[in-house]
Amino acid sequence: NRKSIQEESNKVMSRAVLFVGEVMRAVEQKRPIQVSKAMRLTQKMADIIQVDESVLLGLTSIKDYDEYTFAHSVNVCVLSMAIADRMELPKAEIAEIGVAGLLHDIGKMHVPLSILNKSGQLDPQEWDTMRRHPMLGVIELSRVRSMRMITSPLFVALQHHVQYAGDGYPYKPNAWTLHRHSRIVSVADVFDAMTTPRTYRATALVPGKAVRFVHSMSGRAFDPVIVKAFVQAMGVYPVGSGVELDSGDIAVVLRQNRELAHLHRPWVAIVNSPSSEPINLAEQHAGRYRCSIVRSADELLSPEQRAGRFVTG
Protein backbone atom coordinates (compact mmCIF):
# COMPACT_ATOMS: atom_id res chain seq x y z
CA ASN A 1 0.00 0.00 0.00
CA ARG A 2 1.61 3.24 -1.21
CA LYS A 3 0.10 5.38 1.56
CA SER A 4 1.63 3.21 4.29
CA ILE A 5 5.00 3.26 2.45
CA GLN A 6 4.73 7.09 2.37
CA GLU A 7 4.06 7.21 6.11
CA GLU A 8 6.92 4.80 6.89
CA SER A 9 9.26 6.78 4.62
CA ASN A 10 8.37 10.10 6.27
CA LYS A 11 8.95 8.59 9.72
CA VAL A 12 12.28 7.00 8.89
CA MET A 13 13.58 10.17 7.13
CA SER A 14 12.61 12.35 10.13
CA ARG A 15 14.28 9.90 12.51
CA ALA A 16 17.39 9.82 10.34
CA VAL A 17 17.68 13.66 10.32
CA LEU A 18 17.29 13.64 14.14
CA PHE A 19 19.89 10.85 14.39
CA VAL A 20 22.49 12.84 12.39
CA GLY A 21 21.86 15.75 14.77
CA GLU A 22 22.45 13.41 17.72
CA VAL A 23 25.70 12.17 16.14
CA MET A 24 26.99 15.73 15.70
CA ARG A 25 26.16 16.57 19.33
CA ALA A 26 27.82 13.32 20.51
CA VAL A 27 31.00 14.28 18.64
CA GLU A 28 30.92 17.76 20.20
CA GLN A 29 30.43 16.35 23.70
CA LYS A 30 32.87 13.45 23.16
CA ARG A 31 30.14 10.85 23.76
CA PRO A 32 29.90 7.53 21.86
CA ILE A 33 27.95 7.36 18.58
CA GLN A 34 24.98 4.94 18.59
CA VAL A 35 25.90 2.83 15.55
CA SER A 36 23.25 0.20 16.41
CA LYS A 37 20.59 2.95 16.08
CA ALA A 38 21.98 3.85 12.64
CA MET A 39 21.80 0.18 11.61
CA ARG A 40 18.13 -0.08 12.69
CA LEU A 41 17.30 3.03 10.65
CA THR A 42 19.08 1.85 7.51
CA GLN A 43 17.64 -1.67 7.76
CA LYS A 44 14.17 -0.07 7.77
CA MET A 45 15.20 2.05 4.75
CA ALA A 46 16.50 -1.07 2.96
CA ASP A 47 13.10 -2.73 3.49
CA ILE A 48 11.32 0.29 1.98
CA ILE A 49 13.76 0.59 -0.95
CA GLN A 50 13.29 -3.07 -1.88
CA VAL A 51 9.50 -2.61 -1.97
CA ASP A 52 9.33 0.87 -3.56
CA GLU A 53 12.32 3.22 -3.59
CA SER A 54 10.41 6.12 -5.15
CA VAL A 55 9.01 7.75 -1.99
CA LEU A 56 12.39 7.87 -0.22
CA LEU A 57 14.03 9.21 -3.41
CA GLY A 58 11.22 11.77 -3.67
CA LEU A 59 11.92 12.98 -0.14
CA THR A 60 15.60 13.52 -1.03
CA SER A 61 14.44 15.90 -3.81
CA ILE A 62 12.73 18.27 -1.34
CA LYS A 63 15.44 20.81 -0.62
CA ASP A 64 13.78 23.06 1.94
CA TYR A 65 15.39 21.74 5.11
CA ASP A 66 16.73 24.35 7.52
CA GLU A 67 19.71 22.20 8.39
CA TYR A 68 21.70 21.37 5.24
CA THR A 69 24.34 19.25 7.00
CA PHE A 70 21.86 16.82 8.56
CA ALA A 71 19.60 16.55 5.49
CA HIS A 72 22.60 16.12 3.16
CA SER A 73 23.88 13.12 5.15
CA VAL A 74 20.42 11.52 5.11
CA ASN A 75 20.00 12.16 1.36
CA VAL A 76 23.43 10.64 0.65
CA CYS A 77 22.44 7.62 2.75
CA VAL A 78 19.19 7.07 0.74
CA LEU A 79 20.79 7.71 -2.68
CA SER A 80 23.68 5.34 -1.87
CA MET A 81 21.24 2.60 -0.82
CA ALA A 82 19.18 3.07 -4.01
CA ILE A 83 22.37 2.63 -6.10
CA ALA A 84 23.33 -0.47 -4.07
CA ASP A 85 19.83 -1.90 -4.61
CA ARG A 86 20.18 -1.47 -8.39
CA MET A 87 23.53 -3.28 -8.15
CA GLU A 88 21.57 -6.13 -6.50
CA LEU A 89 23.82 -6.18 -3.44
CA PRO A 90 22.64 -8.19 -0.39
CA LYS A 91 20.25 -6.38 1.94
CA ALA A 92 22.70 -6.42 4.87
CA GLU A 93 25.31 -4.72 2.68
CA ILE A 94 22.77 -2.15 1.45
CA ALA A 95 22.02 -1.26 5.10
CA GLU A 96 25.76 -1.00 5.88
CA ILE A 97 26.25 1.37 2.92
CA GLY A 98 23.40 3.43 4.40
CA VAL A 99 25.26 3.74 7.72
CA ALA A 100 28.40 4.82 5.83
CA GLY A 101 26.30 7.45 4.00
CA LEU A 102 24.86 8.80 7.26
CA LEU A 103 28.32 9.12 8.82
CA HIS A 104 30.45 10.06 5.78
CA ASP A 105 30.76 13.78 6.67
CA ILE A 106 31.31 13.41 10.42
CA GLY A 107 34.77 15.01 10.12
CA LYS A 108 33.12 18.30 9.09
CA MET A 109 32.23 18.78 12.76
CA HIS A 110 35.86 19.89 13.12
CA VAL A 111 35.67 22.43 10.26
CA PRO A 112 34.63 25.95 11.37
CA LEU A 113 31.18 27.08 10.15
CA SER A 114 32.82 30.22 8.74
CA ILE A 115 34.58 27.93 6.22
CA LEU A 116 31.64 25.55 5.57
CA ASN A 117 29.25 28.45 4.89
CA LYS A 118 31.65 30.83 3.16
CA SER A 119 29.99 32.42 0.12
CA GLY A 120 33.21 33.15 -1.80
CA GLN A 121 36.17 31.02 -2.82
CA LEU A 122 38.15 29.36 -0.01
CA ASP A 123 41.69 30.69 0.40
CA PRO A 124 44.60 28.15 0.46
CA GLN A 125 44.62 27.94 4.26
CA GLU A 126 40.83 27.35 4.41
CA TRP A 127 41.16 24.66 1.73
CA ASP A 128 43.81 22.91 3.85
CA THR A 129 41.38 22.89 6.78
CA MET A 130 38.54 21.60 4.57
CA ARG A 131 40.73 18.84 3.10
CA ARG A 132 41.45 17.52 6.59
CA HIS A 133 37.82 16.54 7.27
CA PRO A 134 38.08 12.98 5.81
CA MET A 135 41.01 12.12 8.10
CA LEU A 136 39.27 13.74 11.08
CA GLY A 137 36.18 11.67 10.30
CA VAL A 138 38.19 8.44 10.42
CA ILE A 139 39.76 9.43 13.74
CA GLU A 140 36.28 10.14 15.13
CA LEU A 141 34.83 6.82 13.92
CA SER A 142 37.87 4.79 15.01
CA ARG A 143 36.94 5.68 18.61
CA VAL A 144 33.59 3.88 18.24
CA ARG A 145 33.84 0.33 19.54
CA SER A 146 30.97 -1.07 17.46
CA MET A 147 32.80 -0.02 14.27
CA ARG A 148 34.71 -3.28 14.64
CA MET A 149 31.54 -5.01 13.42
CA ILE A 150 31.11 -2.80 10.32
CA THR A 151 34.24 -1.15 8.97
CA SER A 152 32.99 0.37 5.72
CA PRO A 153 32.01 3.73 7.34
CA LEU A 154 35.72 4.20 8.18
CA PHE A 155 36.74 3.69 4.54
CA VAL A 156 33.92 5.92 3.27
CA ALA A 157 34.69 8.76 5.70
CA LEU A 158 38.30 8.70 4.47
CA GLN A 159 37.76 8.14 0.74
CA HIS A 160 34.50 9.88 -0.28
CA HIS A 161 36.40 12.80 -1.91
CA VAL A 162 38.86 10.55 -3.78
CA GLN A 163 37.93 10.18 -7.44
CA TYR A 164 37.85 6.89 -9.34
CA ALA A 165 40.90 7.86 -11.45
CA GLY A 166 42.85 8.98 -8.35
CA ASP A 167 42.31 12.77 -8.19
CA GLY A 168 40.66 14.44 -5.22
CA TYR A 169 41.71 14.30 -1.57
CA PRO A 170 43.32 13.04 0.62
CA TYR A 171 46.13 12.43 -1.88
CA LYS A 172 47.99 9.13 -1.65
CA PRO A 173 51.11 8.20 -3.65
CA ASN A 174 50.39 5.25 -6.00
CA ALA A 175 46.66 6.11 -5.66
CA TRP A 176 44.04 4.49 -3.44
CA THR A 177 42.39 1.15 -3.81
CA LEU A 178 38.91 2.50 -3.24
CA HIS A 179 36.42 0.51 -1.17
CA ARG A 180 33.28 -0.28 -3.19
CA HIS A 181 31.17 1.61 -0.63
CA SER A 182 33.36 4.71 -1.05
CA ARG A 183 32.82 4.57 -4.81
CA ILE A 184 29.03 4.39 -4.28
CA VAL A 185 28.81 7.15 -1.64
CA SER A 186 30.99 9.56 -3.68
CA VAL A 187 28.41 9.49 -6.53
CA ALA A 188 25.51 10.11 -4.12
CA ASP A 189 27.48 12.85 -2.32
CA VAL A 190 28.26 14.83 -5.49
CA PHE A 191 24.72 14.46 -6.86
CA ASP A 192 23.04 15.70 -3.67
CA ALA A 193 25.53 18.58 -3.26
CA MET A 194 25.02 19.72 -6.87
CA THR A 195 21.21 19.70 -6.61
CA THR A 196 21.07 21.68 -3.33
CA PRO A 197 21.29 25.51 -3.19
CA ARG A 198 24.35 26.54 -1.14
CA THR A 199 25.83 29.81 0.10
CA TYR A 200 28.74 29.57 -2.38
CA ARG A 201 26.57 28.80 -5.44
CA ALA A 202 23.67 30.99 -6.55
CA THR A 203 21.58 28.20 -8.08
CA ALA A 204 21.50 24.45 -7.74
CA LEU A 205 21.55 22.18 -10.79
CA VAL A 206 18.22 20.62 -11.74
CA PRO A 207 18.32 16.84 -11.02
CA GLY A 208 18.32 15.78 -14.70
CA LYS A 209 21.37 17.94 -15.46
CA ALA A 210 23.15 16.62 -12.37
CA VAL A 211 22.50 13.02 -13.54
CA ARG A 212 23.98 13.93 -16.94
CA PHE A 213 27.03 15.50 -15.25
CA VAL A 214 27.64 12.33 -13.18
CA HIS A 215 27.30 10.27 -16.37
CA SER A 216 29.80 12.52 -18.17
CA MET A 217 32.38 11.89 -15.41
CA SER A 218 32.09 8.09 -15.62
CA GLY A 219 35.55 6.49 -15.71
CA ARG A 220 37.22 9.66 -14.40
CA ALA A 221 35.60 10.86 -11.19
CA PHE A 222 33.27 7.86 -10.82
CA ASP A 223 33.28 4.08 -11.26
CA PRO A 224 31.43 3.27 -14.54
CA VAL A 225 29.62 0.27 -12.98
CA ILE A 226 28.27 2.48 -10.19
CA VAL A 227 27.34 5.30 -12.60
CA LYS A 228 25.28 2.80 -14.63
CA ALA A 229 23.40 1.66 -11.50
CA PHE A 230 22.93 5.30 -10.44
CA VAL A 231 21.43 6.29 -13.81
CA GLN A 232 19.10 3.27 -13.65
CA ALA A 233 17.96 4.27 -10.15
CA MET A 234 17.51 7.98 -10.97
CA GLY A 235 16.31 7.77 -14.57
CA VAL A 236 16.73 10.51 -17.17
CA TYR A 237 14.16 12.55 -15.20
CA PRO A 238 14.78 11.82 -11.50
CA VAL A 239 11.97 11.32 -8.98
CA GLY A 240 10.63 14.70 -7.83
CA SER A 241 11.55 16.43 -11.13
CA GLY A 242 9.13 18.68 -12.96
CA VAL A 243 8.48 17.78 -16.62
CA GLU A 244 6.37 19.20 -19.45
CA LEU A 245 4.32 16.67 -21.42
CA ASP A 246 3.39 16.89 -25.11
CA SER A 247 -0.20 17.44 -23.91
CA GLY A 248 0.98 20.80 -22.51
CA ASP A 249 0.54 19.62 -18.90
CA ILE A 250 3.20 20.05 -16.20
CA ALA A 251 3.82 16.90 -14.16
CA VAL A 252 5.97 15.68 -11.30
CA VAL A 253 7.97 12.44 -11.70
CA LEU A 254 6.81 9.83 -9.17
CA ARG A 255 8.94 6.80 -9.90
CA GLN A 256 11.06 5.10 -12.55
CA ASN A 257 10.23 2.14 -14.74
CA ARG A 258 12.84 -0.53 -14.08
CA GLU A 259 13.30 -1.51 -17.76
CA LEU A 260 16.31 0.18 -19.35
CA ALA A 261 14.32 0.90 -22.52
CA HIS A 262 11.96 3.07 -20.45
CA LEU A 263 14.55 5.19 -18.60
CA HIS A 264 13.03 8.32 -20.19
CA ARG A 265 9.43 7.17 -19.56
CA PRO A 266 8.78 7.32 -15.80
CA TRP A 267 5.49 7.37 -13.86
CA VAL A 268 4.22 10.94 -13.45
CA ALA A 269 1.33 12.84 -11.86
CA ILE A 270 -0.10 15.94 -13.53
CA VAL A 271 0.20 18.97 -11.27
CA ASN A 272 -3.07 20.73 -10.32
CA SER A 273 -5.15 18.00 -11.97
CA PRO A 274 -8.33 17.07 -10.05
CA SER A 275 -7.92 13.31 -10.75
CA SER A 276 -4.08 13.40 -10.52
CA GLU A 277 -3.93 9.61 -10.95
CA PRO A 278 -0.37 8.40 -11.65
CA ILE A 279 0.34 7.96 -15.37
CA ASN A 280 2.79 5.35 -16.62
CA LEU A 281 4.46 7.00 -19.63
CA ALA A 282 5.73 3.58 -20.81
CA GLU A 283 2.17 2.32 -21.29
CA GLN A 284 0.94 2.00 -24.87
CA HIS A 285 -2.59 1.94 -26.30
CA ALA A 286 -3.00 0.57 -29.81
CA GLY A 287 0.76 0.78 -30.29
CA ARG A 288 0.96 4.45 -29.27
CA TYR A 289 2.14 6.12 -26.07
CA ARG A 290 -0.54 8.10 -24.22
CA CYS A 291 1.91 11.02 -23.84
CA SER A 292 5.61 11.78 -23.77
CA ILE A 293 7.94 14.21 -22.02
CA VAL A 294 8.88 17.25 -24.09
CA ARG A 295 11.37 18.77 -21.66
CA SER A 296 12.48 19.09 -18.07
CA ALA A 297 10.45 21.77 -16.27
CA ASP A 298 11.80 21.91 -12.74
CA GLU A 299 11.58 25.70 -12.67
CA LEU A 300 7.78 25.47 -13.10
CA LEU A 301 7.30 23.28 -10.02
CA SER A 302 6.90 24.85 -6.58
CA PRO A 303 8.38 23.10 -3.51
CA GLU A 304 4.76 22.50 -2.33
CA GLN A 305 3.79 20.78 -5.61
CA ARG A 306 6.88 18.60 -5.40
CA ALA A 307 6.51 17.80 -1.70
CA GLY A 308 2.77 17.11 -1.89
CA ARG A 309 3.46 13.87 -3.73
CA PHE A 310 5.90 12.47 -1.20
CA VAL A 311 4.87 13.86 2.19
CA THR A 312 1.76 12.65 3.98
CA GLY A 313 0.05 14.07 7.01
N, C-alpha and C positions, 0 to 999 in steps of 0.2 A: 504494500500500500504506500503510494508516493507521499501522502500526507504524513504518515508516521515516520517515513525516512526523513522528511523535511524537519519534523520536530526533533528527531534524534540528532540530525546533523547540526541544527541550531544549538542544541544542548552541548554537544561535544566540542563545537567550535568555541562557544563561550567559556567552557571549562578549560580548554586549551589556552585561550588568551589569559585567563586568570592564572593558570599554571605557570606560564612564561613570566608573568609578573612576580609570582612567588619565587621562581628560580633566581630572578634578578635581585630580589630582596635578600634571599639566602646568601648569594655571593657577597652582597654588600655587608651583611652581618656575620659573614664567615660561618654560616650554618650549613649542614649537609643538604644536598639536592635530593629530592624524592624521586629517584629514577623509576621505582616500582609504580608510582602514580603516572609517570609519563608513559610507561608500558601499557597500563590499563587504558589510558586515553587512546593510544595509537592502535591497540588491538580493536577497540570499538570502531575507530575510523576504518581500519582494514576490513572489518565486517561490512560497514556501509559501502565502501568502495567496491567490494566484490559483488554487492547486490546492485547498486546504482551510484556511480561516482559523480553524476552530474550535479547533485545538490551541493555537495561539498565543494566541487570546482566552482559552482556558481557563487558560493559564499566568498571564495578567494577573490572574485572579480569585483566585490563591493569595497571600494577604496575610501570609505568615509570614517574609518576608525580614528579616534583621537590619538591613540598611541601606536605610532608606526612600528616601533621596535618589536612590540609584542605580536601585533598582527602579522608583520613580515615573517617572523619565525613560524607562526602557525600556518601561514600560506605556503611557505617553503616545505613544511612538513607534509601538507595535503598534496601539493603538486608532485613532490618526490614519490609519495606513495602511489599516486595515479600512474606515474611513469613505471614504477616497479611492477604494478599490476599488469600493465600492458606488456611488460617483459616476461610475464607469467612466472614471477619469482614466488617461492613459498610464502604463505601468509605470515609465518613467524618472522621471515626476513623483511617483508613489507613493513611490519610493525616496528622492527628494529631501525629501518631506514627512517621511519617517521620520528622516532626518538632522536636520531641524529639530526634530522631537520629542525626539530624543536630547539635543540641545544647548539646548533652550528655557530651562532653568533655570540655565544656567552662571553667570549673575550672582549667584546665591545663594552662590557661593563667597566673596563679599565681605560676606555678612551674618553677623554673629556667631552661633554655635550657641545662645548664651543667648537670642537672639531667635527663631531658627527653632524651637527646642524648648520655648519658654515655654508653661507649662500654662494660665496666665491670659490675660486680655485684654492686648494690646499697648498701651503708653502712647503719646501722640502722637509723642514723639521716636523710639520704636522703630518706629512705623508709617512715619515719614519714611525711616528706614533701609531698611525692607522695601520701600517703594515705589521705591527707587532701583535694585533689582536688575535690572529690564529694561534700563535705560540702561547699567548696568555690564556686562551680558551682551553688548550690542552693541559696547561698547568692546573687550571681550575678543575677540569674534569678528572684529572689523575688523582685528585684528593678524594674522589667519591668511591667508597669501597665497592658498591654494587656495579661499578664499571668493569669489574673483573669478569662479570657474567656477559656483558655486551660491550665489545671494544670499539665497534664501528663509530660511535660518536666521537671518540678521540681522534681517529683518522680524519673524519669529516671536519671537525673543528680546525684541524691543522691544514687540510688540503683544499678547502672549498674555494679558495681563490687561485689555485694552481690550474693552469689550462692544460687541456689534453696534449698539446704539442710541447708543453714544458714552460711556456711563459707564465707570467703572473707572480704571485708571492705566497709564502716565503720561497726564495730562490734556493735551489739545491744543485751543487755540481753534479754532473751526469744525470740530471733530471730525476723526478720522482717516479716511483711505480705507484700509480694512483689506485687507491682502494675503489672498488666498484661503487660503493655508496657515496664516495666523494664525487665521482664522475656524475652520478645521478643528481645529487644535491646542488652541484654547481650550476646545472642547467636550470633547475627550479629557482635558485637564488637570483640568477641574472634575469630570468623572465619576470619574476615578481617585482624586482627592483625597477626594471625598465617600464613596467606598466603602472607604477605608483608615483603620483606627484611628490616631488621632494623640494627642499629649500634650495638646492643647488641646480635645479632643472625646472624651467618654467612650465613645461607641459610633459605629461607622461606619454609614452607610446601607446597607441591603441593595441589591444591584444593580438589582432591578426598580424600587424606589422612586427610586433615583438616575436611572434612565432616564426615569421619569415627571416628575421635577423638571426635567431638561434639556428635555423636551418642553414643560413649562409655561412655560419661559422663552424659547421660540421667538419671534423677532421683537423681543425686548427684549435679553436677554444674548447670544443666539445667532442666527446666520443660519438662517432657516427651511429653506432648501435643504439645508444641512449637517445640521440636526436630523433631517430626513426620512431622509437617508442613514444617520445614526447609529442611528436607531430600527430601520431595516431590518437593519443589521449586528448590533445587539445583541438585537433581538427584545423581546417583552414580558417574557420570562423569560431574562435573559442567560446565556450559556455559563458553566458553573460554579455556577449557582444551584441551590439545593435546592427541590424542588416536591413537593406531596402530590397523588397521583392519586386519581381516584374509586374505584379498587380498594382504597384504603387504604395503598398502598405509598408509600414516600419514594423519590424519584429525583433524579439529578443531570442537569442539562441539558448535552448534549454538543455540539449544533450546531443552527443555525437552518435552517428551510426557507426557500428564497429567495423563494417566492411570498408576495406581500403578504397574501393571504387566510389564510395559515397562520402569521402572525407570533406567534400565541399557541399554536401547535402545533409545538414543536421536536422534535428527536430527544432521547430521554432514556435513561438506564440506571438500572434499579432498584438501589438500594443494598442491599448484603448479600444479593443474590440469587445462587444458585449459577450459573445460566446467564448472567445479566447481559448478555444480548445487547442491543444498541441497539434501541430501539423508536421507530418513526416515528409520532408522534401524529397526523400528517395522513393516515395510511393508513386506508382504510375497507374493511370487509368486509360485503358484502350491504347497502351503503348506511349502515352504522353505524361510528362510530369505535370502535377497540378500547378506548381509555380516554382520559380528558381530565384536565386539571389542575384541581384544586379550589382550590388556593391556593399562594402562595409559602411555602416552608418552609426558608429558609436557616438558621434557628436550630437546626434538627434535623440539620444536616449538619456533621460534624467536618472540620477541615482535611485529615485523612488521607483521608477518603471523597471529598472534592473533588479533592485532589491525585492520588489513585490513578488517576483517569481520564485525566490529562494528562501525568503524569510516568512515564517508563519507566526501567528500570535497577534 
